[in-house]
Amino acid sequence: MTKPAVYVDHAATTPTRPEVLEAMLPFYSEQFGNPSSLHSHGRATAKALKQAKDQIAQILNADGADGIIFTSGGTESNNFALKGLAFGLQQKGRHIITSSIEHSAILEPCAWLESQGWEITRLPVDTDGFVAPEDLKAALRKDTVLVSIMHGNNEVGTLQPIENLGAIAHEHDVLFHTDAVQTIGKLAIDVRTMPIDLLSASGHKFYGPKGIGFLYTNSKAQKALAPWLHGGGQQNELRSGTENIPGIVGLSTALVLAATDMRQTTHHLKTLQDKLMTGIVHRFPGARINGPKNLEYRVPGNINVSFAPLEGEALVLRMDLQGISVSSGSACHSAQLEGSYVLHAMGASTDEAKSSLRFSFGRQNTLQDVETILIALQRVLERAGYFRNNTPTVTMS
């Protein structure tokens, strides 16, 4: 298989940085002890575990490292936050608020909780994907125990006003969780000054290994959280199971590197993002940029665009033949025949929801990559007859 010339699907996953792999390797064969063991091998890995927690807590400006709970990734972190608090606080109430454009790792656990007797309110969004603070205020009830609103949307890149939304939840004495899988490592997050009680993260989104993530919890959330895995009592009895030390070391190393490079990397991603968005709206009549047009309100590096009436999945395959690895905004299976539920929630038509492509840049992409993408898009759209089906009107809404 020929290596793709340009990889622009970093929102799906990122390559593991060489420094991360180097940091992980000793914990597979040299420092392999179980951190629960009292002997020297166990103490060595317990020390590495503590160091990783301390590093993550410092980057988040958390008040202590005890609230860092390592998981298998973003999906488990989200499930743990929702189900752990739902069961932990069920005596207070059984009402949870989220948004209509959350990742499926939020929406599916919410649907399961609904089947178990909880009530779920899914807040609407506007045409750019924003949750309105007044809608959250109106939805809060005496029996609400959690508000879960993602920081940055994985499809269209919308950055929610979580400072405002979290503050509203706290005014009503309700815990606030955010899925920060798409933003941590790209944007500064300070859990001491931002109204965040729980936060989900996944290592492979910021150049760490797959299969490792964490759930940050503050002291109030920790007390309310019901354990979801029972066994040996690891991680303050909140998530039993022998810790994945190589993965944890890799995750913390990747996050430290991301935090160190953040300002430079974010500027680079926004430069590429702006150039591609500008190129698309000038070269391709009828193209619709989905999500905020102001990059300050968008995940760095994310561009989502619809080329109606073409099929997004077909465009992905055609772009792949041109050496461009990109993703579609909708899943390629029979349950998603109507296209992206995120775009539908934002008011897009079925054709627009089915025709989207998501480009997500990474630290190794270049300005030349942007030009390569535009040339490939021109070729693919011409062969698909796109320009015969569109008027020469450029739209960005």
Secondary structure, DSSP 4 states (H G I P E B T S, - for coil): -PPPSEE-BTTT--PPPHHHHHHHTHHHHTS---TT-SSHHHHHHHHHHHHHHHHHHHHHT-S-STTEEEESSHHHHHHHHHHHHHHHTTTT--EEEEETT--HHHHHHHHHHHHTT-EEEEE---TT-PPPHHHHHHH--TTEEEEE--SB-TTT-BB--HHHHHHHHHHTT-EEEEE-TTTBTTB---TTTS--SEEEEEGGGTTS-TT-EEEEE-HHHHHHPPPSB-SS-TTTTTB-S---HHHHHHHHHHHHHHHHHHHHHHHHHHHHHHHHHHHHHHHSTT-EEES-SSGGGB-TTEEEEE-TTS-HHHHHHHHHHTTEE-EESS-SSGGGTT--HHHHHTT--HHHHHSEEEEE--TT--HHHHHHHHHHHHHHHHHTTGGGSS-S-----
